[in-house]
Amino acid sequence: LEDPSIIKIGQNMKYDAKIFARQDVTVDPIDDTMLMSYAMNAGLHNHGMDTLSQEYLGHTPIPIKPLLGTGKSAITFDRVPIDDAVKYAAEDADITLRLWQKFKPLLHVKHVTTVYETMERPLVPVLAQMERNGIKVDRDTLSRMSNAFAQKMAGLEAEIQEMAGRPFNVGSPKQLGEILFDEMGLPGGKKGKTGAYATGADILEDLATEHELPGRVLDWRQLAKLKSTYTDALQEHINPDTGRVHTSYSIAGANTGRLASTDPNLQNIPVRSEEGRRIREAFIADEGKMIVSLDYSQIELRILAHVAGIDALKQAFLDGIDIHAMTASEMFGVPLDEMTPDVRRQAKAINFGVIYGISGFGLARNLRIPRGEAQGFIDRYFERFPGIRTYMDDTVAFAKEHKYVETLFGRRINTPQIDAKGPQAGFAKRAAIIAPIQGTAADVIRRAMIRMPAAIAGMPAKMLLQVHDELIFEVEEDAVDTLIDAARDVMENASDPAVKLDVKLAVDAGQGANWAQAH
């Protein structure tokens, strides 16, 4: 297993690497059929072994459920009768080898060998180590937050009921629908098959531009989600042996190359709300250590400026101007020295909204402003930066012709839905437009993570988490500055000599006793 001259082939080798690491066995070198499929077929299908076996070998593997059972009578694999276990395990190995024999030459045919060899395969041991490191979480802080959220929710409920003119269950979509549409007479009420009105977030966001109550319900729902998903649930995820939370990263989860985090998902903790930011206070450093956060500054806008050739954006980055403040100044006619955080936040929503193909309707929802005003912002944006519209049109045309789009590093994201009609058409176009930008940003941070262990070797530091454009470390207090210098150097130079960006990458660094202070 440790012999460097013998290749070890597996499906999702990160899992196996972590199992062997418990016994102090380092599995190296490896090849991973799941990641080979991902490099070739992102966007076409998932990359689990059963799917790949049916798709490429025409074989349906032995299902695991009949072996383990379900519900209360379910057993763990160590209790499966040995003859049955052997058949299941041997078939796994056989299928994996057959897939490898099929995929290895195909990587070359599909021109993705470099993507697989430089950005997929070397990431496996890095992520396996990060998952084993975990991050310390303070149970008492989470418990206090849960109580505070419960009190705040109760206050919001009282406020909502007062606006409604009577008590009702704020958590009941049926009762909420009756209040909004029958009693208050707000527009846009649609009943589903059950006879109850639809009260999803999109509907409430529309109504929030008409009345305060739906906006308050959205605030209540956000708190309820933070409480159930994070402050309550994270306590269950603290490993009793380590006192830490060990998330699991999916390398082949998102089509664009972005990593996904599960059990628990640490990438979706909201940062826009004060309450969401406070949850990060519970992620703490061990005694004598600090949490350090390094975060790419506006990486997607920098990549857009390069890809779309937008000179005004390039110049702004070159001059060190705050892009969101610049947009706010131009959109709202506010001088830079009179900028308020609220106006800048609106400009940020426009900046990212326009790249992601948002409609006037969607922007109005996000900012809770009238639709006509939102559409005016978008129109002025395209007039100010005409290169963005050209980039969007060219990308969609390329996707229609080739059925894929590509990142600057050659990662292919297939676009099988690009010719879809109806509501799917807009979604497919937006996905194609976003993919090269989001995918290039994902490639950059993958490249940085792969180089990081060598750069910080010998330092009293560990890389713990990756959250979109941010890397989180735990480091002894007296080595913080050394770590920041080394990690920033790796991140800012994570591009490739063959992919010279017109706009230099920039990384913001922070430190603190917890994640909230560091970010």
C-alpha positions as CSV (number, residue, x, y, z in Angstrom):
1,L,0.0,0.0,0.0
2,E,2.9,2.4,0.7
3,D,5.1,1.2,-2.2
4,P,5.6,4.2,-4.5
5,S,6.1,1.9,-7.5
6,I,2.7,0.2,-7.2
7,I,-0.5,2.2,-8.2
8,K,-3.5,1.7,-6.0
9,I,-6.8,2.0,-7.9
10,G,-10.1,2.8,-6.2
11,Q,-13.5,4.5,-6.4
12,N,-13.6,7.5,-4.0
13,M,-10.1,6.8,-2.7
14,K,-10.4,9.7,-0.1
15,Y,-12.6,7.4,2.0
16,D,-10.2,4.5,1.8
17,A,-7.2,6.8,2.6
18,K,-8.9,8.0,5.8
19,I,-9.6,4.4,6.9
20,F,-6.0,3.4,6.3
21,A,-4.7,6.5,8.0
22,R,-6.3,5.4,11.2
23,Q,-3.8,2.5,11.1
24,D,-0.9,4.8,10.2
25,V,-0.8,3.5,6.6
26,T,-0.3,6.1,3.9
27,V,-1.8,4.9,0.6
28,D,0.3,6.3,-2.3
29,P,0.2,6.6,-5.3
30,I,-3.5,6.3,-6.1
31,D,-5.8,6.5,-9.1
32,D,-9.5,7.3,-8.6
33,T,-12.2,6.2,-11.1
34,M,-14.7,8.6,-9.6
35,L,-12.5,11.6,-10.2
36,M,-11.6,10.3,-13.7
37,S,-15.3,10.2,-14.5
38,Y,-15.7,13.7,-13.0
39,A,-12.9,15.2,-15.1
40,M,-14.5,13.8,-18.3
41,N,-18.2,14.0,-17.6
42,A,-19.0,16.8,-15.1
43,G,-22.6,17.9,-15.8
44,L,-23.7,14.7,-17.6
45,H,-24.4,12.3,-14.7
46,N,-23.3,11.5,-11.1
47,H,-20.0,9.7,-10.5
48,G,-21.0,7.0,-8.0
49,M,-19.9,3.4,-8.8
50,D,-23.4,2.0,-9.5
51,T,-24.1,4.8,-12.0
52,L,-20.7,4.3,-13.8
53,S,-21.1,0.5,-13.8
54,Q,-24.5,0.7,-15.5
55,E,-23.4,3.6,-17.9
56,Y,-20.0,2.2,-19.0
57,L,-20.1,-1.5,-18.3
58,G,-23.8,-2.3,-18.8
59,H,-23.8,-4.1,-15.4
60,T,-26.0,-3.5,-12.3
61,P,-24.0,-4.1,-9.2
62,I,-25.2,-6.1,-6.1
63,P,-27.3,-3.6,-4.1
64,I,-26.2,-3.1,-0.5
65,K,-29.7,-2.6,1.1
66,P,-30.6,-6.3,1.0
67,L,-27.3,-7.1,2.7
68,L,-27.7,-4.6,5.5
69,G,-31.5,-4.4,5.9
70,T,-33.4,-1.3,6.7
71,G,-34.8,0.5,9.8
72,K,-34.4,-0.9,13.2
73,S,-33.3,-4.4,12.0
74,A,-30.4,-2.9,9.9
75,I,-27.0,-4.3,10.6
76,T,-23.4,-3.0,10.0
77,F,-21.2,-4.6,7.3
78,D,-19.1,-6.5,9.8
79,R,-22.2,-8.6,10.6
80,V,-23.0,-9.5,7.0
81,P,-22.4,-13.3,6.4
82,I,-18.9,-13.8,5.0
83,D,-20.0,-15.4,1.8
84,D,-22.3,-12.5,0.9
85,A,-19.8,-9.9,2.0
86,V,-17.1,-11.5,-0.2
87,K,-19.3,-11.4,-3.3
88,Y,-20.2,-7.8,-2.7
89,A,-16.7,-6.6,-1.9
90,A,-15.0,-8.6,-4.8
91,E,-17.5,-7.2,-7.3
92,D,-16.7,-3.7,-6.1
93,A,-13.0,-4.2,-6.8
94,D,-13.7,-5.9,-10.1
95,I,-16.0,-3.1,-11.4
96,T,-13.5,-0.4,-10.2
97,L,-10.6,-2.1,-12.1
98,R,-12.7,-2.4,-15.3
99,L,-13.8,1.2,-15.1
100,W,-10.1,2.2,-14.7
101,Q,-9.1,0.2,-17.8
102,K,-11.8,2.0,-19.7
103,F,-11.2,5.5,-18.3
104,K,-7.4,5.8,-18.3
105,P,-7.0,6.1,-22.1
106,L,-10.2,8.1,-22.4
107,L,-8.7,10.9,-20.3
108,H,-6.2,11.5,-23.1
109,V,-8.8,11.3,-25.8
110,K,-11.0,13.9,-24.1
111,H,-8.0,16.2,-23.4
112,V,-8.6,16.2,-19.6
113,T,-5.5,14.3,-18.5
114,T,-3.9,17.6,-17.2
115,V,-7.0,18.5,-15.3
116,Y,-7.2,15.1,-13.6
117,E,-3.4,14.9,-12.9
118,T,-3.0,18.5,-11.6
119,M,-6.3,19.3,-9.9
120,E,-8.2,16.1,-9.0
121,R,-5.9,13.3,-8.1
122,P,-3.4,15.3,-5.9
123,L,-6.3,16.9,-3.9
124,V,-7.3,13.5,-2.4
125,P,-4.6,13.2,0.3
126,V,-4.9,17.0,1.1
127,L,-8.7,16.8,1.8
128,A,-8.3,13.5,3.6
129,Q,-5.9,15.2,6.0
130,M,-8.1,18.2,6.5
131,E,-11.1,16.0,7.3
132,R,-9.1,14.1,9.9
133,N,-7.9,17.5,11.4
134,G,-11.4,18.8,11.9
135,I,-12.1,22.1,13.7
136,K,-12.8,22.6,17.4
137,V,-16.4,23.7,18.2
138,D,-17.5,25.1,21.5
139,R,-20.8,23.4,22.6
140,D,-21.6,26.1,25.2
141,T,-21.4,28.9,22.7
142,L,-23.8,27.0,20.4
143,S,-26.2,26.3,23.2
144,R,-26.3,30.0,24.2
145,M,-26.9,30.9,20.6
146,S,-29.8,28.4,20.3
147,N,-31.4,30.0,23.3
148,A,-30.9,33.6,22.0
149,F,-32.3,32.6,18.6
150,A,-35.4,31.0,20.3
151,Q,-36.0,34.3,22.2
152,K,-35.5,36.4,19.0
153,M,-37.9,34.1,17.1
154,A,-40.5,34.6,19.9
155,G,-40.2,38.4,19.6
156,L,-40.6,38.2,15.8
157,E,-43.6,35.9,16.2
158,A,-45.3,38.5,18.4
159,E,-44.5,41.3,15.9
160,I,-45.8,39.2,13.0
161,Q,-49.0,38.3,14.8
162,E,-49.6,42.0,15.7
163,M,-49.3,42.9,12.1
164,A,-51.7,40.1,11.1
165,G,-54.2,41.3,13.7
166,R,-54.5,37.9,15.4
167,P,-52.5,35.0,16.7
168,F,-51.5,32.2,14.3
169,N,-48.8,29.6,13.9
170,V,-46.0,31.5,12.0
171,G,-44.4,28.1,11.1
172,S,-47.6,26.9,9.4
173,P,-47.5,27.7,5.6
174,K,-51.3,27.0,5.5
175,Q,-52.2,29.5,8.2
176,L,-49.7,32.0,6.8
177,G,-51.2,31.8,3.3
178,E,-54.7,32.5,4.7
179,I,-53.4,35.5,6.6
180,L,-51.6,37.0,3.6
181,F,-54.0,36.3,0.8
182,D,-57.5,35.9,2.3
183,E,-57.3,38.3,5.3
184,M,-54.8,40.9,4.1
185,G,-55.7,40.6,0.4
186,L,-52.1,40.7,-0.9
187,P,-51.7,39.9,-4.6
188,G,-50.2,36.7,-6.2
189,G,-51.9,34.0,-4.1
190,K,-51.8,30.6,-5.8
191,K,-53.3,27.5,-4.3
192,G,-51.6,24.1,-4.7
193,K,-53.2,20.6,-5.0
194,T,-53.9,20.5,-1.2
195,G,-55.9,23.7,-1.4
196,A,-53.3,25.7,0.6
197,Y,-51.6,28.8,-0.7
198,A,-47.9,28.5,-1.7
199,T,-45.8,30.6,0.7
200,G,-42.2,29.7,-0.5
201,A,-39.3,32.1,0.0
202,D,-39.6,33.3,-3.6
203,I,-43.3,34.3,-3.1
204,L,-42.6,36.0,0.3
205,E,-39.6,37.9,-1.2
206,D,-41.9,39.3,-3.9
207,L,-44.5,40.3,-1.3
208,A,-41.9,41.9,0.9
209,T,-41.7,44.8,-1.6
210,E,-45.4,45.4,-0.9
211,H,-45.8,44.8,2.9
212,E,-43.6,44.4,6.0
213,L,-45.1,41.1,7.3
214,P,-43.7,38.8,4.6
215,G,-40.3,40.2,5.2
216,R,-40.6,39.6,8.9
217,V,-41.6,36.0,8.2
218,L,-38.5,35.5,6.1
219,D,-36.4,36.8,9.0
220,W,-38.2,34.4,11.3
221,R,-37.6,31.5,8.9
222,Q,-33.9,32.3,8.6
223,L,-33.5,32.2,12.4
224,A,-35.4,28.9,12.6
225,K,-33.1,27.5,9.9
226,L,-29.9,28.7,11.7
227,K,-31.2,27.2,14.9
228,S,-32.2,23.8,13.6
229,T,-29.4,23.4,11.0
230,Y,-26.5,24.9,12.9
231,T,-26.7,25.9,16.6
232,D,-28.8,22.7,17.4
233,A,-27.4,20.2,14.8
234,L,-23.7,21.1,15.0
235,Q,-23.7,20.0,18.7
236,E,-24.6,16.5,17.5
237,H,-21.7,16.5,15.0
238,I,-19.0,17.2,17.7
239,N,-16.8,14.0,17.8
240,P,-16.7,12.8,21.4
241,D,-13.1,11.6,21.0
242,T,-11.7,14.7,19.4
243,G,-14.1,17.5,20.5
244,R,-14.0,18.6,16.9
245,V,-16.3,18.6,13.9
246,H,-15.1,16.7,11.0
247,T,-16.9,17.6,7.8
248,S,-16.6,15.6,4.6
249,Y,-15.7,17.2,1.3
250,S,-17.1,16.0,-2.0
251,I,-14.6,16.6,-4.8
252,A,-17.0,15.5,-7.6
253,G,-20.2,17.0,-6.2
254,A,-20.5,20.3,-8.1
255,N,-20.2,20.5,-11.9
256,T,-18.0,23.6,-11.8
257,G,-15.2,22.1,-9.7
258,R,-16.4,23.8,-6.4
259,L,-16.0,21.5,-3.4
260,A,-19.2,20.6,-1.5
261,S,-19.2,20.0,2.3
262,T,-21.5,17.5,4.1
263,D,-22.1,15.9,7.5
264,P,-22.2,18.8,8.5
265,N,-22.2,21.3,5.6
266,L,-19.9,24.1,6.8
267,Q,-20.0,26.0,3.5
268,N,-23.6,27.3,3.7
269,I,-23.4,29.1,7.0
270,P,-24.9,32.5,6.0
271,V,-22.4,35.4,6.2
272,R,-24.8,38.2,5.2
273,S,-26.8,38.2,8.4
274,E,-25.4,39.2,11.8
275,E,-26.8,36.0,13.3
276,G,-25.1,33.8,10.6
277,R,-21.8,35.5,11.2
278,R,-22.2,34.9,15.0
279,I,-22.3,31.1,14.4
280,R,-18.7,31.3,13.4
281,E,-17.8,32.4,16.9
282,A,-18.4,28.8,18.0
283,F,-15.5,27.6,15.8
284,I,-12.5,28.1,18.0
285,A,-8.8,27.4,18.2
286,D,-7.1,25.1,20.8
287,E,-5.3,26.8,23.7
288,G,-2.2,28.7,22.6
289,K,-3.3,28.7,19.0
290,M,-5.1,31.0,16.7
291,I,-7.6,30.6,13.8
292,V,-6.3,32.2,10.6
293,S,-8.5,32.9,7.6
294,L,-7.1,33.7,4.1
295,D,-9.8,34.7,1.6
296,Y,-9.5,35.6,-2.1
297,S,-10.7,39.1,-2.6
298,Q,-13.4,39.3,-5.3
299,I,-11.8,36.5,-7.2
300,E,-14.8,36.0,-9.5
301,L,-15.0,39.6,-10.5
302,R,-11.2,39.6,-11.2
303,I,-11.6,36.5,-13.4
304,L,-14.6,38.1,-15.2
305,A,-12.5,41.3,-15.9
306,H,-9.8,39.0,-17.5
307,V,-12.2,36.6,-19.4
308,A,-14.5,39.3,-20.7
309,G,-11.7,41.8,-21.3
310,I,-13.4,44.6,-19.3
311,D,-10.8,47.4,-19.2
312,A,-12.7,49.6,-16.7
313,L,-12.8,46.7,-14.2
314,K,-9.2,45.7,-14.9
315,Q,-8.1,49.3,-14.3
316,A,-10.1,49.6,-11.1
317,F,-8.4,46.5,-9.7
318,L,-5.0,47.8,-10.8
319,D,-5.7,51.1,-9.0
320,G,-6.9,49.2,-5.8
321,I,-10.4,50.7,-6.0
322,D,-13.2,49.0,-4.1
323,I,-15.2,47.5,-7.0
324,H,-18.5,47.4,-5.1
325,A,-18.1,51.0,-3.9
326,M,-17.2,52.0,-7.5
327,T,-20.4,50.3,-8.8
328,A,-22.4,52.0,-6.1
329,S,-21.0,55.4,-7.0
330,E,-21.8,54.9,-10.7
331,M,-25.2,53.3,-10.2
332,F,-26.5,55.5,-7.4
333,G,-24.6,58.7,-8.0
334,V,-23.0,58.6,-4.5
335,P,-19.5,60.0,-4.2
336,L,-17.0,57.4,-2.9
337,D,-16.3,59.4,0.3
338,E,-20.0,59.4,1.2
339,M,-20.5,55.7,0.7
340,T,-22.6,53.9,3.4
341,P,-22.3,50.1,4.0
342,D,-26.0,49.7,3.0
343,V,-25.5,51.3,-0.4
344,R,-22.3,49.2,-1.0
345,R,-24.2,46.1,-0.1
346,Q,-26.8,46.9,-2.8
347,A,-24.0,47.4,-5.3
348,K,-22.4,44.1,-4.4
349,A,-25.8,42.4,-5.0
350,I,-25.9,44.1,-8.5
351,N,-22.2,43.1,-9.3
352,F,-22.8,39.4,-8.6
353,G,-26.4,39.4,-9.7
354,V,-25.5,40.6,-13.2
355,I,-22.7,38.1,-13.7
356,Y,-25.0,35.3,-12.6
357,G,-27.7,36.5,-15.1
358,I,-30.1,37.7,-12.5
359,S,-33.4,39.3,-13.8
360,G,-34.9,42.6,-12.7
361,F,-37.4,40.4,-10.9
362,G,-34.7,38.5,-9.0
363,L,-32.7,41.6,-8.1
364,A,-35.9,43.3,-6.9
365,R,-36.4,40.3,-4.6
366,N,-32.9,40.3,-3.3
367,L,-32.8,44.0,-2.5
368,R,-36.5,44.3,-1.6
369,I,-37.0,47.2,-4.0
370,P,-39.5,47.8,-6.9
371,R,-38.9,45.7,-10.0
372,G,-38.7,48.7,-12.4
373,E,-35.9,50.2,-10.2
374,A,-34.0,46.9,-10.2
375,Q,-34.2,46.5,-14.0
376,G,-32.9,50.1,-14.4
377,F,-29.8,49.2,-12.4
378,I,-29.2,46.1,-14.6
379,D,-29.7,48.1,-17.8
380,R,-27.2,50.8,-16.7
381,Y,-24.7,48.2,-15.6
382,F,-24.6,46.7,-19.1
383,E,-24.3,50.2,-20.6
384,R,-21.3,50.9,-18.3
385,F,-19.6,47.5,-18.9
386,P,-20.6,46.4,-22.4
387,G,-18.0,43.6,-22.3
388,I,-20.1,41.6,-19.9
389,R,-23.0,41.3,-22.4
390,T,-20.5,40.2,-25.1
391,Y,-19.0,37.6,-22.8
392,M,-22.5,36.2,-21.9
393,D,-23.6,36.0,-25.6
394,D,-20.3,34.4,-26.7
395,T,-20.3,31.8,-23.8
396,V,-23.9,30.7,-24.6
397,A,-23.1,30.4,-28.3
398,F,-20.0,28.3,-27.5
399,A,-22.1,26.1,-25.2
400,K,-24.7,25.6,-27.9
401,E,-22.1,24.6,-30.5
402,H,-19.9,22.4,-28.3
403,K,-22.3,21.2,-25.6
404,Y,-19.7,22.2,-22.9
405,V,-17.9,25.3,-21.6
406,E,-14.4,25.4,-20.2
407,T,-12.4,27.1,-17.4
408,L,-9.1,28.9,-18.1
409,F,-7.4,25.7,-16.8
410,G,-9.1,23.4,-19.3
411,R,-11.8,21.9,-16.9
412,R,-14.8,21.0,-19.0
413,I,-18.3,21.5,-17.7
414,N,-20.8,19.8,-19.9
415,T,-24.0,21.7,-20.8
416,P,-26.5,19.0,-22.0
417,Q,-29.5,21.3,-21.2
418,I,-28.3,24.3,-23.2
419,D,-31.0,23.8,-25.9
420,A,-33.8,23.3,-23.4
421,K,-37.1,25.2,-23.9
422,G,-39.4,26.8,-21.4
423,P,-38.3,27.7,-17.8
424,Q,-35.3,25.4,-18.0
425,A,-33.8,27.5,-20.9
426,G,-33.0,30.5,-18.7
427,F,-31.5,28.3,-16.0
428,A,-29.3,26.4,-18.5
429,K,-28.0,29.6,-20.0
430,R,-27.2,31.1,-16.6
431,A,-25.4,27.9,-15.6
432,A,-23.3,28.0,-18.8
433,I,-22.4,31.7,-18.2
434,I,-21.4,31.2,-14.6
435,A,-19.5,28.0,-15.0
436,P,-16.2,29.3,-16.6
437,I,-15.9,32.0,-14.0
438,Q,-16.9,30.0,-10.9
439,G,-15.0,27.0,-12.3
440,T,-11.8,29.0,-12.8
441,A,-12.0,30.3,-9.3
442,A,-12.5,26.8,-8.0
443,D,-9.5,25.6,-10.0
444,V,-7.4,28.4,-8.5
445,I,-8.2,27.4,-4.9
446,R,-7.7,23.7,-5.7
447,R,-4.3,24.5,-7.0
448,A,-3.5,26.5,-3.9
449,M,-4.7,23.7,-1.6
450,I,-2.6,21.1,-3.4
451,R,0.6,23.2,-3.0
452,M,-0.2,24.3,0.6
453,P,1.1,21.2,2.6
454,A,4.6,21.6,1.2
455,A,4.5,25.4,1.8
456,I,3.6,25.1,5.5
457,A,5.6,21.9,6.3
458,G,7.6,22.3,9.5
459,M,5.3,25.0,10.8
460,P,3.1,24.4,13.9
461,A,0.0,24.8,11.6
462,K,-2.8,22.8,10.1
463,M,-5.2,23.6,7.2
464,L,-8.7,22.8,8.6
465,L,-11.4,24.1,6.2
466,Q,-12.1,25.3,2.7
467,V,-15.2,27.5,2.3
468,H,-15.6,28.7,-1.3
469,D,-12.9,31.3,-1.7
470,E,-11.5,31.0,1.9
471,L,-9.0,28.7,3.6
472,I,-9.0,28.3,7.4
473,F,-5.9,27.3,9.4
474,E,-5.1,26.6,13.1
475,V,-1.6,27.8,14.1
476,E,0.4,28.4,17.2
477,E,0.3,32.1,18.2
478,D,3.9,32.9,17.6
479,A,3.8,31.4,14.0
480,V,0.8,33.3,12.8
481,D,2.7,35.9,10.7
482,T,4.9,33.2,9.1
483,L,1.9,31.1,8.2
484,I,0.1,34.1,6.6
485,D,3.1,35.1,4.5
486,A,3.6,31.5,3.2
487,A,-0.1,30.8,2.6
488,R,-0.8,34.1,0.9
489,D,2.2,33.6,-1.4
490,V,0.8,30.2,-2.4
491,M,-2.8,31.5,-2.9
492,E,-1.8,34.6,-4.9
493,N,0.4,32.6,-7.2
494,A,-1.9,29.6,-7.6
495,S,-2.5,30.4,-11.3
496,D,-0.4,28.8,-14.0
497,P,2.4,30.4,-16.2
498,A,0.2,29.3,-19.2
499,V,-2.8,31.1,-17.7
500,K,-1.6,34.6,-17.0
501,L,-4.4,36.6,-15.5
502,D,-4.6,40.3,-16.5
503,V,-5.7,41.1,-13.0
504,K,-3.5,40.0,-10.1
505,L,-5.1,37.8,-7.4
506,A,-5.3,39.3,-4.0
507,V,-5.8,37.6,-0.6
508,D,-7.2,39.1,2.6
509,A,-5.9,37.6,5.9
510,G,-7.3,37.7,9.4
511,Q,-6.7,36.0,12.7
512,G,-8.5,35.5,16.0
513,A,-9.4,33.1,18.8
514,N,-12.4,32.0,16.6
515,W,-13.5,31.9,13.0
516,A,-15.7,35.0,13.3
517,Q,-12.8,37.1,14.6
518,A,-10.5,35.7,11.8
519,H,-12.8,36.4,8.9
